[in-house]
Structures are given as structure tokens and as C-alpha cells.
């Protein structure tokens, strides 16, 4: 069971990195339209795994994650400025396809609903 403090830190990391992406503070040209899905801290809170969703093709997704991982030190610096904790976690970015899977399920349900309404007519 995750502690309340750990959950608060994860939400804070998610918010700070999301703000950096929205404001365009990270100026790597490889980074496309990215959204922070969630942030997870390991048990000793030294590594933050940040799950990112990217809109675009496979090449765009790969470049964005590569650009974000290249800027991990810069992101850690900004986390240190914002967070009031003793040890700032190292940041690792990973691609998260849960939003795409969710859209696929919604499209599948919509398709089934359309088939059902066309069969009823």
C-alpha cells in the first residue's frame, strides 16, 4: 500500500513536469505534443518513472521519449527548485499507451452500438 506522502510526491512531480511541458520550458525540438499520464516513485523515492502519452506516429513517439530522457537532468533541476524534499529523484520517461488503448475500446463499443442500431431498423 502506497503511503499518502508518496502519492502526494507523485502528484507533485506529475504537475511540475506537466507545467514544464505546457509552458515550453524544455526546448528540445524532438519533443512533440506530450502529456504526463502518471508518475511513480520507487520505494526509497530516488527514481521517478514518468509515463508520457504522445500524439503522433511511432517515430514522433520515439523521438519525444528520447528527447525527454535527454532532458532528464534539466527536469530534475526544476523538480529540485519546486519540491521541498531532501533527495530529488532521478527522472526516467517511458511511453504510456493506455490512452490509445482506451480510445480503441471506445471506438469498438461505438462500432458495436452502431451495428446494433442498424440491425434494429
Residue pairs with C-beta under 8 A, 6 or more apart in sequence:
6 41
6 45
9 41
9 45
9 83
9 85
10 38
10 39
10 40
10 41
10 48
11 39
12 82
12 83
13 39
13 41
13 48
13 50
13 79
13 83
13 89
13 91
14 36
14 38
14 39
14 50
16 78
16 79
16 82
16 83
17 36
17 39
17 50
17 75
17 79
17 91
18 35
18 36
19 25
20 26
20 75
20 78
21 31
21 34
21 35
21 36
25 78
26 67
26 68
26 71
26 74
26 75
28 67
28 68
28 70
28 71
29 67
30 63
30 64
30 66
30 67
30 70
31 63
31 64
31 67
31 68
31 71
32 54
32 55
32 56
32 60
32 61
32 63
32 64
33 54
33 55
33 56
34 52
34 53
34 54
34 64
34 68
35 52
35 53
35 54
35 55
35 99
36 50
36 51
36 52
37 51
37 52
37 53
37 96
37 98
37 99
38 50
38 51
38 96
39 48
39 49
39 50
39 51
40 48
40 49
40 50
40 51
41 47
41 48
41 49
41 89
42 49
42 89
45 85
45 87
45 89
46 87
46 89
46 90
47 89
47 90
47 92
48 79
48 89
48 90
48 91
48 92
49 92
49 94
50 68
50 91
50 92
50 93
50 94
51 94
51 95
51 96
51 98
52 64
52 65
52 68
52 93
52 94
52 95
52 96
53 95
53 96
53 97
53 98
53 99
53 100
54 60
54 61
54 64
54 65
54 95
56 64
61 95
65 93
65 94
65 95
68 75
68 93
69 92
69 93
72 90
72 91
72 92
72 93
75 91
76 88
76 89
76 90
76 91
79 88
79 89
79 91
80 88
